[in-house]
C-alpha cells in the first residue's frame, strides 16, 4: 500500500528502495485506517511494543494505549479525521510485558485514502530524565523553603534575648561604676548588642524581601558598609590585633544589596581572623577598582591559606571545611558565593598554604 503511493511520482524501479527504508527505520512508522486499526507497520513498532504483527493488526490501536491516555488520544485522533495534521503529540503505550513507553507522534491524514501516515519516536528515556529532574527540583524547593523558615525563625527569635540584653544596659546605673576600663567594656558591649539587633532586623527584612522576589539593589558606599561591619565586631578586631588596610579611592560605590555586602565583609574579615597564622596578628587588605569596565572588590589576607589543587571547586560548597579549626562550619564562603552569584556577580579565589588567600569579587554591571 505504501509503495502504491510512491508509484504515482517515482520510477517503479525505486519501489524496493523506499520499502527497504520503511523496514529499516529505527523510528516507529505506520499507516492506520480511519477506522482506528493499523494497516501497515514497520518492524520497530512490534519490536518496541513486543506484540506480533498479527496481534497489532487484530485490535483497535487505542487498546494498546495506556488507559489514562486513551480518552485524550481519542479526542486528538478525531482531529486527524477532520484533516488536521498532528505534530509532536505525546502519549503512553503499554508493551506486551506491561512496561509503559512514551511516544511522540507526528501524523498526516489523507482524506481521500482514509488513511493516516504516522511516525513516532520513543521518548521514554527523556521522560524518565524529566521526571528525575522534576523530583530533584521539588526536593531542592522543599529544602530551600525549610532553610528559609529556619533562617527566619532563628533571626526572629534571636532578637528577643538581644532586646533583653539592651534593656539591662538601660537600667544599669553607670554612676556607681568608677573604673574607666569597666565603663569602656560596658559601652562596647552595648554598642555591639545594638549592632547585632540592627543586623538581625536586616536579616529578617531581607528574608521577607526574598520571599517576595524583590531583592533591593542600591548604590552603596563601600567605606560606609565596611565601617559598619568593623564597628559591629570591634571587640573581636581589638582582641585579635588585626591590621586592616583599606583603599576605595579608585571605586567608592557599587550597586548591590546592603545586607549582602555587609554579610560578605563580615564573613571575609572573621574568616581572616579565624585562620590567621598561629602567633601572628592577622593582616587584611581591602581595595576596589574598575577593571575592564567591571566593578571589582579585592580582599586578601596573610593567613594559613589552603591548597587550591586539593580543594578545587569545593571552596564555596556548603559544609566544606579545609582545616580542623573548632569554629569551622563550612558556611561562610558558601554564603558569600551565594550572595554574589544570586545577583549576577562572580567571585574568584587564589590561595597557597601559609601564604594567605585573595578573593576577587566582580559585581554585575
C-alpha positions, -999 to 999 in steps of 0.1 A, spaced: 0 0 0 27 24 8 46 15 -23 15 23 -44 15 59 -30 51 64 -42 44 48 -76 25 78 -88 55 101 -86 86 79 -87 101 53 -110 88 18 -102 124 6 -101 128 26 -69 99 8 -50 123 -15 -34 145 14 -20 115 30 -2 103 -3 11 137 -10 24 139 24 41 105 18 57 116 -16 71 150 -4 85 139 28 101 147 30 139 116 52 143 82 37 145 65 41 111 29 31 105 -2 36 84 -35 35 101 -71 35 87 -97 60 97 -114 30 115 -86 31 142 -67 0 131 -31 -4 119 -29 -11 82 9 -13 79 37 -11 104 75 -13 103 95 -38 125 103 -10 150 67 -10 162 64 -47 170 100 -47 184 92 -19 209 57 -30 219 65 -67 220 35 -78 201 34 -98 168 21 -81 137 -10 -102 138 -17 -91 174 -12 -54 165 -34 -57 134 -62 -75 152 -72 -49 178 -80 -11 176 -49 10 182 -64 26 213 -63 -7 231 -25 -6 231 -26 30 246 -21 34 283 -56 35 299 -52 70 314 -43 84 279 -70 68 259 -97 94 262 -74 123 253 -58 103 225 -93 96 210 -101 133 211 -68 142 193 -72 114 168 -107 127 158 -89 159 148 -70 138 122 -102 126 107 -111 163 101 -79 165 80 -58 183 106 -22 171 108 -8 162 142 27 172 153 47 162 184 17 146 202 29 126 232 11 97 248 19 64 265 16 29 252 17 -4 272 40 -32 259 31 -68 260 53 -72 291 34 -44 309 61 -18 305 49 18 298 66 36 270 63 72 259 59 80 222 60 114 203 38 112 172 36 133 140 7 122 118 -6 133 84 -42 123 73 -50 116 37 -88 120 35 -93 106 0 -75 74 10 -90 74 46 -55 67 58 -32 83 84 6 82 78 24 85 111 59 84 126 67 81 163 99 85 184 105 66 216 110 94 242 107 72 273 143 79 283 138 117 280 106 114 301 124 95 328 151 122 329 124 148 331 107 130 359 140 127 378 148 164 372 113 174 385 117 153 416 151 168 422 137 203 417 109 195 441 133 183 467 155 214 463 125 237 465 114 220 498 150 222 512 151 259 503 118 266 520 129 247 551 162 267 551 143 300 547 120 290 575 149 281 598 168 314 589 137 335 595 129 317 628 165 320 640 168 356 631 135 365 645 138 346 678 173 359 685 160 394 687 143 387 720 174 379 740 192 408 723 164 432 733 166 419 769 203 425 769 198 461 757 171 466 784 197 456 810 220 483 798 192 508 800 185 501 837 222 497 846 233 526 868 267 536 854 272 563 880 280 536 906 309 523 884 341 542 889 366 520 869 370 536 835 381 504 818 349 486 830 328 515 817 345 512 783 338 475 782 301 481 791 299 507 763 315 483 738 290 455 748 261 479 745 273 491 710 279 455 699 244 445 711 228 474 693 246 465 660 235 429 665 199 439 668 202 460 636 218 431 618 191 407 629 164 432 618 181 435 584 182 397 580 145 394 588 137 421 563 159 405 537 142 371 541 108 388 536 122 405 505 135 372 491 100 356 496 86 385 476 113 382 450 122 419 454 158 419 465 167 456 467 197 468 447 210 502 455 241 523 453 263 516 483 293 533 497 320 506 502 337 525 530 304 530 550 294 494 546 328 482 558 329 506 587 295 493 599 308 458 599 341 467 617 321 486 643 298 456 649 328 434 657 350 460 673 358 438 703 369 409 681 391 432 660 407 448 691 414 414 708 428 398 677 450 429 670 441 427 633 456 452 609 432 463 581 445 483 551 416 499 531 417 517 498 385 526 480 398 557 462 395 542 427 360 529 432 340 542 461 305 529 453 289 498 439 253 487 431 245 458 453 223 447 482 231 463 515 226 433 537 245 410 513 275 434 511 278 437 549 275 399 552 303 395 527 326 419 546 317 402 579 324 367 567 357 376 550 370 395 580 361 369 606 375 341 584 408 360 581 409 364 619 399 328 625 425 314 600 454 337 608 488 321 612 494 309 648 513 335 668 508 362 641 484 391 641 460 390 612 468 413 583 440 422 558 440 443 527 407 456 511 406 477 480 385 483 449 389 493 413 372 492 379 388 466 356 377 461 320 346 481 327 337 459 357 335 470 393 357 448 414 364 444 451 396 427 463 401 412 497 433 394 508 449 382 540 482 366 551 467 337 569 472 299 567 455 297 533 446 264 516 458 241 488 438 251 457 448 219 438 433 199 467 401 219 472 395 230 436 358 237 430 348 228 466 359 262 480 324 276 480 305 244 487 282 241 517 298 225 548 331 222 530 359 225 556 396 226 548 411 226 583 404 214 618 395 247 634 370 242 661 347 271 648 348 259 612 313 251 599 319 254 562 291 280 558 309 314 554 323 311 519 291 293 508 271 324 519 295 348 502 293 330 469 255 327 471 252 364 478 273 373 449 262 349 422 225 353 431 228 389 419 247 381 388 282 386 401 313 364 403 339 355 429 373 340 424 399 330 449 437 325 448 455 308 477 485 288 488 493 271 520 508 296 546 506 324 520 470 336 527 441 340 503 430 366 478 393 370 468 383 389 437 346 399 436 332 411 403 298 429 405 272 427 378 273 458 357 
